[in-house]
C-alpha cells in the first residue's frame, strides 16, 4: 500500500507550527524579560501561551478534518484496573438482596409446591370460537353488553384483529394474543369436564368475550421431582420477598 500523499504535507505543516510556537515562546520570553520589572516571574507570564497538544489537535481538525475522540460518558476511573475478587464480593452482596442460598427442608418445599403447583402446569391446548365486545367501543360497559348479548343469544360482537376461531392453540400463545391470564380463564371453564358453548363473558385486554370451546387438552401438573430446581429457586425468592426490612 502506497503512503498517503497527505502525510508529508501534514508533517511539514505540523513541524512548522510547532517551530513557530517555540519561536513565539522564546520571543515572548525576551520581550517580557526586557520590559517587565525584575521581580516578575517569567514562567507566570507564559500561562497564556497556546498548548502544543492543542495546536496539534487544531491542525488535525481544521486542515485534515480529523475529529477529536469523544470522551462523553467516560468516567474518571476509566483506566482503573478491575479487581476481580472485589467485583465478585460486590456481586455476592447484591445477590443476597434478591435471593437466599439456604436449601429448604423437604417439608418446606412440599408445602410451597402444594400451594403453588398449578403455576408449573404443562401448557394446555384449546380449540374455541369467541365474540368480543371491546372496551374501545363500550368502555366500562363491555361486560354488561356481553351479558345481555348472551341472554338474548346474539353473538355478533365487534370487529378486532383477533380471529373468530382458534384451533388447538397452546395456553402460552393464547396469553400472548388475549393477555396474561386468559388461558387460565378458559381452563377454569373446562376443568370440570364440560365444554361450554356459549358461555362467559370472560375478560381480556381487548374487552369481554363470549366463548364456545370445542376441545380442550389440559396440561398436567408435574411431579415435584421433575421441577425441583425451579421450585427451589422460586421458594428462595419468596422467602427473601417475605422478609420484612
N, C-alpha and C positions, 0 to 999 in steps of 0.2 A: 504494500500500500504506500503510495507516494505521500510525502508530507503535505499538509495543507498550506496553500500559498499565503494564508493569513498569518501563519505562525511567525515568520521573520519580521513582518510588519508590526505585529503585536509586540514582539520582543523589543524592537527598536523604540517604539513609542513608549513602552513601559520603562526602559532604561533611561530614555531621555527625560521622562517625567521625574523619575527618581533623582537623576542628576540635578535637575532644576530645583527639586525640593531641598537637596543637600546644599546646593549653592545658595539658595534663598535663605536657608537657616544660618549659613556662615555669614552672609552679608548682613543679615538681620542682627547677628551677634556683634559684628563690627560696629554697626550703627548704634546699637544700644550701648556698647562699651564706650563709644566716643561721646555720645550726647547725654547718657544717663549719669546721675550722681554716682560717686564712688561707692556709696553704701547700697546701691541697687543690686539685687541678686539677679544675675543673667539668666539662670535657669527659670526663675519665676516669670520672666518675660517671654519665655518660649512656649508657654502653655497654650497660646492661641494658634501656633503653627499647625498646619494640617498633618494628620497622622498618615504615615506612609501606607499602611494597610488600607486606610480609607481611600487614598489616591488610587491604589491598585484596583480596588473594587469599583471605583468610579469609572476608571478606564474600561474595565471589562463590561460594565453595564452600558455606558454611553456610546462607546465605539463599536463594541462587538455584540451587544445585545445579550450578554450572559447575565442571567438573573442570579441574585444572591440567594443561597439556600435559605428556605423559610425555617424559622425556629418556633413558629407558633405551636403552642400546645406542649412544648418541651419543658420539663421541669428542671429545677436547679440541680436535681440529683440524677440527671440522665446518665451520667458517666459513672455512677457509683456501682461497685461490684455487688452482685446479689449474693447474699449469704443463704445458701440452700437450707442449712439447718434452722436458721431464724425464720425463713419463709415457711418451712414445714411446721414449726411451732405455732406460727400465726394461723395457718390453715387448720391445725388441730384444734386451736382455741375457738375458731369460728364454727367448726363442725359441731362442737359440743353445745353450741347455742341452738342448733336445729335438730339434733338427734342425741341419742344416748347409745353407748356401746354395751350397755347391760343386756345380757341374754335373759329373756323371760322364762319363767318356770313353765312346765307343761300345763299346769292349771291356769296360769295367766293367759297363755297362748290359746288354749281351748276356749276359755271364756270369751276372749276377744273374737275368735273365729265364729263362735256360735252366735254372737251378736251381729257381726258384720259379714258373715258368709255370703249373702246374696251379691255383694259387690264383686266377688270373684267368679260369678257365674259365667259359664261359656256363652258366647253370643247366641241369641235366638234368631229365628228367621220367620218372617211374616209375609203373607200374601193378602192384600186388602184393597178395598175401594174406600174412597172418602170424598166428602164435600166440605168446603171450608167457608165460614162466614168471617171475613177478615176484620181485624181491628182497624185497618186503614180505612175501611168504609163504614163500619158500625161502631168504632170506638169501644168504649166500655160496655156497650150493649150487645157485643158479638155473641157472648154465651147465651144471653136471653133469646136473641133472634134464632140461634141454632136450636134451642129447646122448643121454641114454637114451631119451627120447621119440622122437627122430629115428630111432634104431636100431630101435626097436620099431614104427615107423611109426604112432605115436599122436600125433595133433595136436589135442589138446584145449586145453591151456593154461589160463590163469587169466583171470578177468573183470577188465577195466580200462575206463577211459573211452575208450580207443582203439577206432576202428572196425576190424573184422577185415579189411576190404578197402579199398584206395585206388586211384582211377583217375586217371592222368595228373597226378600231383601233382609240382610242381617241388621241386627239392632244398632251396630255402630254407624252404618250408613243412614239409617232412619234418623238417628240423633243428629247427624250432620245436615240432613235435609230439613227436618222439622224443629230441631232444637233439642238440647240435652233434656233427657227425661221422658221424651215422647214414647220411646220404645218401652220404657218401664210401665207407662200407662196402658199400652197395648197388652203387655204381659199381664197386668192386673185384671184386664178384661177377660182373658182366656185361661188363667191359671186353674180355674175350677173345672176345666174340660169343655166349656161351651165355646162356640164360635158365634158371637153376637152379630146380628145383621138386621137392621141398622141399630146403632147404639151410640151413646155419648150424651152430650158433647164432651170431648177432651180437648184441652187447650194446647197450643203450640206457640211459637214466636210469631206465627202468621195470623192466628185467630182461633176460633172454636170449630172443631171438626166433628162431623158425624161419620162413623166408620162402619164398614161391613167387612169382617175378617173372614176370608175364605179358607185360610190354612195357617197353622202356626206350629213351628217346631221349637220347643222351648229348650234353651240351654240348661244344662245341669250344673249344680254347684259341686266342684271337685272335692275330693278328699283333702284334708289339711296337708297331708304328706306331699301332695303334688304342687302345692303353692306355699310351702312352708317358708322359704326365704322371703318371699314377697310379704307374707303376713307378719313375719318378724320385723321387717323394715317399717311396715305400717304401724305396728304396735309401738315400736320405738318412737316414731314421730308423734303418735298420740300421747305417749307418756310425757314427752317434753312439752307438748302443746298444753297439756292439762296442769303443768306445774305453775303455780302462782309466783310471779316475780316478787 
